[in-house]
């Protein structure tokens, strides 16, 4: 039961990982652009 839950959590995390990476990339990019505007 624990292993099944753990694998399900890791699978969902693997599905979300690209979105988290892209979100962090875009947020850092917008911060950089904001600093350039200042």
Helices and strands as residue ranges (DSSP letters): H 2-37
